Amino acid sequence: MIETALNYTLAFYMWLVLGRAALSFFTTDRKNFFYNMLYLPTEPAYRFYRRLLPCCHTLAIILTLLFLRYAVVKLF
């Protein structure tokens, strides 16, 4: 039960990051409702990865989330 909830949470967050990355091709205006909806929950992860990796932080976030989802599935 816990592993399923954790798996869905990580998958949802991964889709948020992918949505933000896709939407950033069209707009980065913080006044846009859809961009702001994706910006607010994903910004803490972006801030953390910007400190670690100045470039390609979106790819690093997605790879980390994929690794965590794989670890959750294999662990439980």
Backbone hydrogen bonds in HBPLUS format (Angstrom, degrees):
<---DONOR---> <-ACCEPTOR-->    atom                        ^
c    i                          cat <-CA-CA->   ^        H-A-AA   ^      H-
h    n   atom  resd res      DA  || num        DHA   H-A  angle D-A-AA Bond
n    s   type  num  typ     dist DA aas  dist angle  dist       angle   num
A0005-ALA N   A0001-MET O   3.14 MM   4  6.41 162.5  2.18 148.7 152.8     1
A0006-LEU N   A0002-ILE O   2.88 MM   4  6.08 162.1  1.92 153.5 158.8     2
A0007-ASN N   A0003-GLU O   2.89 MM   4  5.93 153.4  1.97 139.3 147.0     3
A0008-TYR N   A0004-THR O   2.94 MM   4  6.17 162.8  1.97 151.6 155.5     4
A0009-THR N   A0005-ALA O   2.93 MM   4  6.08 153.6  2.00 144.9 152.8     5
A0010-LEU N   A0006-LEU O   2.96 MM   4  6.13 163.8  1.98 150.2 154.0     6
A0011-ALA N   A0007-ASN O   2.95 MM   4  6.13 153.6  2.02 144.9 152.8     7
A0012-PHE N   A0008-TYR O   2.86 MM   4  5.99 157.9  1.91 146.6 152.4     8
A0013-TYR N   A0009-THR O   2.98 MM   4  6.19 161.3  2.02 149.1 154.0     9
A0014-MET N   A0010-LEU O   2.92 MM   4  6.06 149.8  2.01 141.3 150.0    10
A0015-TRP N   A0011-ALA O   3.00 MM   4  6.28 153.1  2.07 147.1 153.5    11
A0016-LEU N   A0012-PHE O   2.98 MM   4  6.31 144.7  2.11 143.0 153.3    12
A0017-VAL N   A0013-TYR O   3.00 MM   4  6.31 157.7  2.05 149.4 154.2    13
A0018-LEU N   A0014-MET O   2.94 MM   4  6.22 161.1  1.97 149.0 154.5    14
A0019-GLY N   A0015-TRP O   2.82 MM   4  5.90 153.1  1.89 141.9 149.7    15
A0020-ARG N   A0016-LEU O   2.90 MM   4  6.14 154.1  1.97 147.5 154.2    16
A0021-ALA N   A0017-VAL O   2.95 MM   4  6.18 158.1  2.00 148.4 154.6    17
A0022-ALA N   A0018-LEU O   2.92 MM   4  6.12 158.7  1.96 147.8 153.5    18
A0023-LEU N   A0019-GLY O   2.87 MM   4  5.98 161.1  1.91 147.8 153.4    19
A0024-SER N   A0020-ARG O   2.97 MM   4  6.00 137.7  2.15 140.9 151.1    20
A0025-PHE N   A0022-ALA O   3.28 MM   3  5.79 159.2  2.32 109.1 115.0    21
A0026-PHE N   A0023-LEU O   2.99 MM   3  5.47 146.2  2.11 111.6 120.7    22
A0027-THR N   A0023-LEU O   3.00 MM   4  6.25 170.3  2.01 164.0 166.7    23
A0032-ASN N   A0029-ASP O   3.09 MM   3  5.58 160.0  2.14 113.0 119.2    24
A0036-ASN N   A0032-ASN O   2.94 MM   4  6.04 161.9  1.98 153.0 158.8    25
A0037-MET N   A0033-PHE O   2.87 MM   4  6.03 145.2  2.00 144.5 154.5    26
A0038-LEU N   A0034-PHE O   3.21 MM   4  6.47 142.9  2.36 140.3 148.4    27
A0038-LEU N   A0035-TYR O   3.20 MM   3  5.26 127.2  2.50  95.7 108.6    28
A0039-TYR N   A0035-TYR O   2.75 MM   4  5.85 140.1  1.91 144.3 157.5    29
A0040-LEU N   A0036-ASN O   3.14 MM   4  6.06 175.3  2.14 148.8 148.0    30
A0043-GLU N   A0039-TYR O   2.93 MM   4  5.69 135.6  2.13 158.1 165.1    31
A0046-TYR N   A0042-THR O   3.13 MM   4  6.40 162.9  2.16 154.6 160.0    32
A0047-ARG N   A0043-GLU O   2.81 MM   4  5.95 162.7  1.84 159.5 163.3    33
A0048-PHE N   A0044-PRO O   3.11 MM   4  6.29 158.2  2.16 142.3 147.7    34
A0049-TYR N   A0045-ALA O   3.01 MM   4  6.25 167.3  2.02 154.0 157.0    35
A0050-ARG N   A0046-TYR O   2.80 MM   4  5.92 143.1  1.94 149.0 159.4    36
A0051-ARG N   A0047-ARG O   3.33 MM   4  6.56 145.9  2.46 140.8 147.3    37
A0052-LEU N   A0048-PHE O   3.37 MM   4  6.75 151.9  2.46 140.5 147.8    38
A0053-LEU N   A0049-TYR O   2.72 MM   4  5.70 171.2  1.73 155.4 158.1    39
A0060-ALA N   A0056-CYS O   3.29 MM   4  6.49 153.8  2.36 137.9 145.1    40
A0061-ILE N   A0057-HIS O   2.96 MM   4  6.18 153.1  2.03 146.7 153.2    41
A0062-ILE N   A0058-THR O   3.03 MM   4  6.28 166.5  2.05 153.0 156.1    42
A0063-LEU N   A0059-LEU O   2.93 MM   4  6.10 163.0  1.96 150.7 155.6    43
A0064-THR N   A0060-ALA O   2.94 MM   4  6.04 154.6  2.01 143.3 150.4    44
A0065-LEU N   A0061-ILE O   2.92 MM   4  6.17 161.0  1.96 151.9 157.0    45
A0066-LEU N   A0062-ILE O   2.91 MM   4  6.14 156.6  1.97 148.4 155.0    46
A0067-PHE N   A0063-LEU O   2.93 MM   4  6.09 158.1  1.97 145.5 151.6    47
A0068-LEU N   A0064-THR O   2.87 MM   4  6.12 159.8  1.92 150.8 156.4    48
A0069-ARG N   A0065-LEU O   2.91 MM   4  6.11 157.6  1.96 147.1 153.1    49
A0070-TYR N   A0066-LEU O   2.95 MM   4  6.15 159.2  2.00 147.8 153.6    50
A0071-ALA N   A0067-PHE O   2.85 MM   4  6.09 155.3  1.91 148.5 155.9    51
A0072-VAL N   A0068-LEU O   2.90 MM   4  6.10 152.0  1.98 146.5 153.8    52
A0073-VAL N   A0069-ARG O   3.03 MM   4  6.25 160.9  2.06 149.5 154.0    53
A0074-LYS N   A0070-TYR O   2.96 MM   4  6.13 163.5  1.98 150.7 155.4    54
A0075-LEU N   A0071-ALA O   2.80 MM   4  5.70 148.2  1.90 141.9 151.2    55
A0076-PHE N   A0072-VAL O   3.16 MM   4  6.11 166.4  2.18 145.0 148.0    56
